Amino acid sequence: MVKKKQEIFNLQSEMRKKDDLQREMVICVIDFLIKSIEEKEAELACPVCYETAVAPIFIMCQQMHLVCSSCQPRVTSCPECREPYQRPPRRHRYAERDAAELENMREELAKLTNH
């Protein structure tokens, strides 16, 4: 009987270690997602309104600085490099891809944090 209790204790101890390790891994993933989301939001910040741009996102200067769709009609030169815009406006497909990735990261974070 003592041997059986020891086996049960050992199994419980191993399970606690696995639970602790899984908890630590989830915390690390959450921290990584939060940091990645913050970085993507900074990369996708419109230099005019400072909001995170969503599709359609436009590129209008040679330096590939982005402008959100709300601000694009109101500006004639790049707010970052002051280069005059060429017309017609062109879509910034890479930024739009990044915006989609950002949304996916937000969804994954919500799943992990149950929000």
Secondary structure, DSSP 8 states (H G I E B T S, - for coil): -HHHHHHHHHHHHHHHHHHHHHHHHHHHHHHHHHHHHHHHHHHTB-TTT-SB--SSEEE-STT--EEETTTGGG-SB-TTT--B--SS-EE-HHHHHHHHHHHHHHHHHHHHHT-
